[in-house]
Amino acid sequence: MRYLTKSRFKLGLECLTKLYYTKREDYVDQNLDNTFLQALAEGGFQVGELAKFHFSEDPISEGMTVETLDHAEALAETSRRLQMPGKVVVAEAAFCHKSLFVRNDVIVKYNNHIDLYEVKAKSTDEEEPDFITKRGESKVVSKWVPYLYDVAFQKYVMSKALEASDTTISAHLMLVDKSTVATVDALNQKFKIYKMPEGRSRIEVQQGLKADMLGRSILKIINVDDVIERIWHEFPVPTDFKGQMSFGDFVELCADIYSNEKRVWAPLGKKCKECQFINTNPESDARKSGFAECWKQKTNYSDGLLKTGLVTELWGGFTGGKSLVQELIEQGKYLLKDVNEADIAPKKKPKDVVGLSYHQRRMEQITRLREGTNESYFDTQGFQEEMKHWVYPLHMIDFETTMTALPFHAGRHPYEGIAFQFSHHTMEEDGTVRHAGQFLSFEPGKFPNYDFVRELKSQLVQDNGSIFRYHSHENTYLNTIFEQLERDPNAPQDKSALHAFIRTITSSKEGEGKEEIQHQGDRCMIDLYKLVLQYYYPPYAKGSNSIKKILPAIIHDSEYLRTKYSKPIYGKEKEIQSLNFDEQIWIDEEHGYDPYKTLPKLFEDYDDEQLDWMLAGLEDVNEGGAAMTAYDYLQFSEVPEDQREELRKGLLRYCELDTLAMIMIIEGWRDFMSRS
């Protein structure tokens, strides 16, 4: 039987059509391909294991967890344990009602009452979070919907399964409490996550670990019975399939759809932008695209027409709380070429801005697609004016960071930012480029942030050149470290110097409303992302402004870049000096003119038996999520030294390319200017 589990139920909440595509090998599921890295980044498995120690001094030796994955065996084992007298604590308990099946994180049974605990890696620093909206129609606050409807579903199934008994059930969320601090070092490393050969993940708990070795709890327990009662009996289910559906009716509908492999067509919407059932490589992947089938069914458009540009590709930045994509779909506009200016015109007259306004940028995207031109927009005059304010040499910096639910260090909060790596390229006024510096700290147990800023300072204070970042990440993290220094009772002696440096190159808003103060450093970093928005629109990027999309786009536009970087000019002893590559050709036809695809593979000289299972998820350190998880993994001290070195090289190469990418963008723009 195909059971509707809590994960399938949550999928149905997102989109009922997804219940047809999930668990089918003939359809692409992007989430399955990323499950391990996502689990490692979110920390949910580790928080789940930590939670067990709240209920037991030694949950491992006490056998708290129902380990079997077989449904029937799990149900039988749960039933057996619940017959035991006195207090009974069970992790991964199983309950079933018809085609509904749940595994609970933790239940505590005493006499005829069961406390259900759903453990989440989601954080809160509020004593009593606002689960219900305070304005307008009463309903669950959107950010809490996945969590509260999950536990509501579990309690619903348990209540049905135990209906014949006189058992009462109370439901609780266990959340990460951001207001607490870890009181022991290496809390994260006591719960190691591994990738199993079949793609699943498992947690290995430190041998001999006891509850009293974990220090003060960083978890918060919140009773949610009152909210669940309102979800069951008062609030319409937040689904776009049908209006005003009750919770019970929605559960039964999901169960019928999934168990009987039916396909219902949910409405299209902005949710489609995040659909995991989309085949992004149909030329090399024969699996079906659920996304394409949904859009074809709704629009009756041909496959060719659907490839001409859907409204889901429209850039939606800086629109406040509304979604232009959703509004267009509701108007029956599915193709960008059919969108008129009036369809997306802002209601208020936009403020005067330098370069393209956000509305003008969207119109550039639509107009170029409608006219079938691949020629990019570039504001030569505006960019020239911008350059007049630059001071050479130019400095490009990029940070790699992480935030973990379980802190690496005592005295640190859950999800407290850690900056472990940066790369630094420079460009002289005559165009000379070099990889000028870098920093990487992955030693287990070492809090790197202050050394990180110290080294960044030493590299950037050599001159007064303009400093560039891409988007807000670097600015945000430097301000985070400023606050860490401010409140740290053991702050280093050079705290004042580090504070002054951070203030010099960052901006921030402090206070609220009329009391808000804008801080702007004398040498404040220039946001290259904003310059992209103001002066450059490439159709090749299809509305995306990510550096991973803008770089291939500008390479597509610039013959100068394609010629320059298709030659072996980059390396330690080459024309463009590198700190990590002996020789690297960044652009070639084989890799689609995308430098990120040319990065060397990790572990090419290792067979599967030589590699830790976990490392199988990190062969390509070529995006931020993998870089973050590689650092998290390197906190485990027993990683073999040769594999540790391999990961170190991969991290350095990946981050080096991010700042070289910024150089290439500016080189491309300078090329455009020379041709204008």
N, C-alpha and C positions, 0 to 999 in steps of 0.2 A: 504494500500500500504506500502511496505517496502522501506522507504526513505533512500537514501545514505546521511548520515549526515557527519559533519566534523570529528567526531571521527571514523566513519566507513571508511572514505576516508583515514585517517592517518593509519588505520589498513591495508588497501590495499597497502599503500606505503611500509609497513613493509613486507607484504607477501600477494599476492592476494588470496591464498588458505584460509587464515584466514577469508575472507569475507563469506565463506560457514559455518564455524564453529561458528562464533559469533552469539549471541542472540538465541542460540539453547539449550534447556534444556537437550537434550540427550548427549551433549558434555561437558566435563570438561572445565572450564575457570578459571584458577588460579587467574587471575586479578580480577574477580568478588568477589572472596572470600577475597581479600585483598584491595578492593576499598577504604574502609573507612580509614584504617590506612595509606594507600598510600596518600590519599587526605590530611590527617592531617599532615603527614610528609612533603609533598611538599608545602603546604600552598597556593595552587592555588586558592581555594575558598575565602580565606581571602584576598588575593591580589585583586581578582576580585571585592569584595565588597568595598575595600579601593579605587579602581580606580573610582568608581561612584562619590565619593566626589570631584574628580578633576573637574567634570562637573556640580556639583550642591552643594549648601550649605547644603541641606537636602534632599537627594534622596529618603529617606523613606517616609516622609510626602508628597513629591511631586509625589509619585507613578511612579518613573522613570522606574521601571522594569515591563515587561510583565510577570506576575506570572504564568499564566496557562501553563500546560504541554501538553495540547491538541493541536495538530498541526493546525487544522482548526481554532480554537479559537485564537491561537497565530498569525496566518496569518491575520485574520480579525482585531484583535486589532492593529497590526502593521500598516496595511493599513489605519485604521481610524486615527491613530496618525500622520501619514505622510501627511494627508490631512489638518492638522492644519496649520494656517498661522505662519510666523515668524520662529524663531529658535525652533527646537524640539529635545529633547534628549531622547533616548530610550535605555534601557538596555534589553538584551534578545529579541531583535527584530527578527522577523521570515521572511524568504524569501524562495520561492519555485520555481523551474523550472523543470517541468516534475517530475522525481523521485529524484531530488536533493533538499535537504532541509537543511537550516542552521539557527542557532540561534546565533546572534552576541553579543559579550560582551557589546559593547556600540556603538551606531551610533548617529551622530549629523547632523541633516538636517537643511539647511538654504537655502531658495529659491529652486533652482534646483540642489543643490549640497549636497552630503552626505559624511561625514567623517566617515570611519569605523575604530574602535579601537579594536584590539585583545589584551587582557590583558594576560600576561604570568608571572608566578612566576620565570622564568629564570632570572638570574642576569647578569649584565655587568658593568664594570667600565670604559669602553671605550666611548669616546664622539661619535665616529662613528664606530661601530663594523665592522669588515671585514666579510661581508656576502658572498663575491665572492672570490674564490681561486685566488691567485696571481701568482701561478706557474702552468705550464702545461695547460691542458684543462680548460677553464673557466666553472665553475659550482658553485652551492651553496655549501659553506663549510658544511661538513657533520653534524657538531653539530647544525647548524641552519636549516637543512632540515625540521624537524618536524614542526618548528614554521612558517617558511616562506611559506611552501607549504600549511599549514593550512589556513593562511590568504589569500593566492592566491586562494584557493578553495572557500573561502567565497566571495571574490570579484567577482569571476567567476560566482557564482550562483546569486549574487545580480545583476550583469550586465545583465545576461540573463533574470532575473525576471523583470527588469526595462527597457528592451530593447525598448519597445514601447514608453517610455517617453524620454525626453531630459535630464534626470538626469545624472550628472557626479559623479564619486566616487573616493575618495582618501583613501588609506589604510595605517594604522599605526600599529606598535607594541608598546605596553606599557610594558616596562620591569622594573624589580627592579634594581635600581641604587646603586651598591655596594660602590660607592665613596661618597655617602651621609651618614649622621647620623640622627637617630631619634632625634627630639627635644622635644618629650613628652615621659613621662613614660608610660609603659603598653600599647603601641600601639597594640601589639598582642592581648591583652585581650579585646580590644574593638570589636573584630570580632570573636565570639566564634563559633566553628564548632561542630555540633551535628550529631550523627548517628540516622537516622529515623528508625522506626520499619521495613520498607520494604527494608532496606539496603542502601538507598540513604543518602546523607549528606545535611545538611542545615546550613546556617550561621545565627546566631542571632547577630544583630548589637546592640551595647550598646544603651539603651533607651535615646532619646534626643540628640544623637550625631550629631554634626554639623561640617562642614568642618574646621572651624577656631579652632576646638579643637584637630586637628590632627597634628598641627605643619607643618614644612616644608615637602614638598612632597618627598618621597623616590622613586618615579617612574619617568621613562624617556620615552618620546614619540619620536619615530623614524618613519619618513615617508619611506615606502617601495615600493612605486609605481614603481620606476625604476627597482628594483629587480623583482617585479611581472611581469612586461612587458617582461623581459628576460626569466622568468620561463614559461610564456605563449607562447612565440614566438621563443625562441632561444635554451634554454637548454633542452636536452632530459630528460624525467622523470627518476629519479634514482630508477629504478625498475629492478629486474633481470628476469622478465617474458619475455620481448621482448626488444631488443635493439632499441634505437632511437625512442621511442614513444613520440609524442607530448603531451602537457598537456591536451588539449581538448579531444584527443583520449583516453587518460588514464582515464579521468573522466568518459567518456561515457562507457568505459569497466568496470570500477568499479561499475557504476550504474546498468549495465546490469547483472553483476554477482550477486550483492547483492539483487536487487529487484526481480530477477527471480530465486533466490536460486540455482544458478549454482555453480558447483565446477570445477575450473580450477587448474591444478597441476603446481604450481610454482616450480622452481628448488630448490633442497635441498641446504643447505649452512650453514655457521657458525651461521646464524640467528636462526637456529633450536635449538641451545643451550638455547635460551631465550624464546622458544615457551610457551605460556600460556595454550595451549590446549593439555596438556600432563597429563595423569592420572598416578600419582605417587603412588597411592594406589589401584590398580585394584582388590585386594582381598576384600576390603571393600567398594569400590565405583564402582557401576554398570555402570556409565556413560562412554561414548566412549572417546577414545584418538585420537584427530585429528593428533597429532604428529605421533603416531604409524601408522595411516592409510596412511599418506604421505610417510613415509619411506617404508611401505610395497608395495605401488603402484609403487614407483620408483625402488626398488631393487628386487621385486618379492621374497623376502626372507620369510621364514615361521615365525610365531610368536615366536617360540622357538629360531630360529637363531638370530632374532632381539634382543633377550634378552641376547645374549652372550657377548655384549659389542660393542657399536657403537663408531665411531671415535669422536662423540661429547663429549665423556667422556675423551678424551685425555687431559692431563694437558697442557695448552698452555702458561704458564708463561714465561716471559723474552724472547720473540721472536721478540721484536721490533714492527714494524708496521704491520708485516704479520700475517696471521692466518693459522696455520698448518691444522686446521680442514677444512677450505675452500679449501686449496690446495689438501688435500687428497680426498675430495668429487669430486673436479674437475677432479682428476685422476681416478675416479670410485672406490675409496677405501672407503667402508662404514663400514667395521668391523675392529676393532683394531687388531684382529688376522691375518688379511691380510696385515698389514702394515710392510714394511721392513725397516731396518735401513737407507738405502739410501733414502727412501721417506721423512725422516724428518731430515736427517743429516744437521747440520749447514753449510753454505757456507764457513764461515771462521773458522779456527781452534780455538776452544774455549780456553780461557785463563786457565792457571792452577788454580784450585780451591781446597779448602779443602772439602773432602767428595765427594758426587755425583755431577757431572756437571748437568746442566739442561737437556742436551741431554741424559745423562746416566739415569737420573730419568725417562724420558719419555720411554726409552727402558726397564727399569725395569717394568714399567706398562704394556707395550706391551708383553714382554717376559713371564711374570707371567700369563697373561691372555691366551696367546697362549698355554702355557704348562699346563694350568688348575690347577695351584697351588695357594692355598690360603695362603701360607707361606709368611710372610712379610720379606722385606729386612731390616737388621739392621747392621750398621757398628760399631761393638763393639770396635774395636781398635781406630777408629776415635773419637768415643764418649768418650772413656777413656781419650784420649789426651785433649779433650775439657774440661772435668771435672777438669783437673789439674789446670786450671786457675780460678776455682770458689772459692769464699770465703764464708764460712758458718757464720751465717745462710743465706739460700737463701730466697729472697723476691719475691713473685709473685704479680704483680699489674695489675689491669684491670680498665679502665675508661668507664663511660657512659657519653655521650655528646649529644648535640643537636645544630642545626643551623636553625634558623627560618627566613623566608623572612621578617616578620614584627618583629622588635626587641622588646624584653621584657623591655628594659631599655633605657632611654634617653642617648644620647651621644654614642650609639652603632650603628654599621653598620648593614645593612641587611646581613643575613647569617654569622654574626660574631659568632665564636665558643663559646659555653658555656659548661663548664665541671661541672657537677652537682653531680657526684658520683664516688667513687672508692671502690674497695675491695682489701684486702691485706692479703695473707697467707704467712706463713714462714715454712721452713723446716730446721731442725738441721742436722748436719752431721750424727748423729745416726738414722736419719729417723723420728724423732719426728716432727709432723705436728700440726699447730694450725692456726685458723683464728685470725690473730693478730690485725687487725684494719679495719676500714671502714669510709666512709664519705658520707653523703647524705644531700643535701640542696635543698628543694623544696618550700621554703617560697615564696609566691607571691611577685614580685617586687624586689627581692634581687639578685644582681649580684654575683654569687658564686665563680668565678674563683680564686680570691686571697685567700679566706679562704680555698678553695680546695687545692691549692699549699702549703699553710701554714701548713695545717694538714698533707698532704703527707710528707712534710719535717720533721715534728715532729716525724713521725712514722719511717722514713727511716734513720735518722741520729743517731739512738741509737747504731748502730754498722757500720761496713764497709762491710757487707755482699753483695754478688752479687744480682743485681736486674734484674728481668726478665719481659718482656712484650711479647705479642703474636702479631706479625706483627708491622706495623709502626704507628698505631693509637695513642698510648700513647706518642710516641716521637713527632709526629706532633702537638699534642695538647699542650704539654708543651712548644714547641717552639712558638706556637700561643700565649700562655699566656705571654711568655717572651716579645713578641712584643706589646701586650696589655699594659703591665707594662711600656714599653719603651715610648709609645706615650700618655699615660694617664696623663693629667695635674693634676689629683687628685689622683695620685698613692699613695699607703700607705707608711708610714714612713719606713717600712722594705723592701722597693722595692729592695735595693741593696742585702740584704740577700736572698730574693726570687730569684733574678736574678742569684746570685752565685750558689744557690742550683740547679736551672734548668740547668745551664751550666755544672754542675758536672755530671749529670746523663743522658744527651742527646747528640745527634750528629746533625749536620746540615751542609748544603752547603750554602755558602754565596758568592755572586758575580756571574759572568758569565765568561766562556771561560778561558783565561789565568789568569784572576783575581780571579778565584774561590778559596775559602778558605774552607778547610774541618775542621770543629770544632768537636772534639771528647772529651767528658768529661772523667775525670780520673776514674769515677765510672759509665761509660756509661751503660745503660740498655742493657742486652743481649736479642736478639730477638729469642724466642723459635721457632717461625715460620721458621726462617732460619736454625735452628738446625734440624727441621723436614725435610726440603728440603735436607740437607746435609747427614743425617745419617739414615733416616727412611722412607721406602715406604711400606704402608699397602694396599694390593689389596682391602681390605674391604671398603676403603674410595673411591674407584672408581675414582681416579685421583684428588679428592678434597683435599685441604690442610687446609680447614677451621677447626677451633678448634671444631666446632659442629660435624664434620665428623671424625676428627683424634681421638677424645676422645672415641667414640664407637669402633673405629678400634683397639685402643691399649687395650681396655677392652676385645675385642674379642681375642686378641693375648696373654693376660696375665691372667693366672689362678690365680696368686697372687692377682691381682686387683679384680677379680671377687669374690674371697673368702673373701678378707679383707672388701670390701665395701658392701657385701651382709649381713653383720652383723650390729647390732645396736651400732656401736662404735663412731658415729658422733653426737655431740650435746653439749649443754651448760655444762653438767656435765659428759661428756663422755671422752673416751680416746683421741679422737681428738676434741679439744675444738672449739665450734662454737659460734658466736655472735647472731645468728638468729634462729637456730633450736634447739628445746628441744631434739629431737631424729630423725634422718633421716637415712633410709636405701637407699643408692644411686643406688644399682644394684640389679635388679631382672628380672626374665624371663618375667613377665607380661609386663614390659615396654621395652622389647627388649634389655636389658642390656645398656640402654641409660639413664644416670643420668638426662639429661634435661627433659625427659618425666616423671620423678618422682616428679618434683616441684609441690607443693600444688596449687590447683586451687584457684583463687581469688573469693570472693563473693559467696561462696558455701551456706552461710546461708541467702542470700538475694533472694527474688523473683523479678520478672521483674518490678513490680510496685514500688519497693523500690529503684531500680537503675535508675540513670540518663541514658537516652538512649545512651549517648556517652560511658559510661563505658562498654556497651555490647561488644565493640571492644577490651577490654583490660583484658578479663578473664585470659588469659595466658600471664603473663609477663615473657616469657621465650626466648625472642630473642631481639636483640638490637633495632629494629624498634619499638616494643611495649614498651620497656623501655623508649625510647625517647619520644614517644607520651604520655606515662603516665606522664612524667615530664611536658610536654607542657600543659597537661590538668590540672595538679595540680597548674599551675599558675593562674587558675581561682579561685578567692578567696572564692566564695560561695559554693565550693564543701563541702558537709556535712562532719563533722569531722570524723565520723566513717568510711566513704568511703575513706577519705584522709588517715587515719591510715591503712586501708586495702591495699591501693596502696603502701604506704610506706614500709610495710612488704614485699610485693611482689617484689618491686625493690631491697630491701636489700638481699632477698634470691636469686634472679636471679644473681645479681652481685657476690655474695659470691661463687656461683657455678663456675663462670668463672675462678676465681683464684684457686679454688680447682681442676678444670680440668687441669690447668697447673701443679699442684702438682702431679696429677695422671699420667700425661704423663712422668714426670721425674721418678716417682716411677716405672712405667712400664719399662722404659729403664734400671733402676738400677736392676730390676728383670731379664731382658734379660742378663745383664752382669754377674749376679750371676750364670746363667745357662750355660754360654759359656765356 
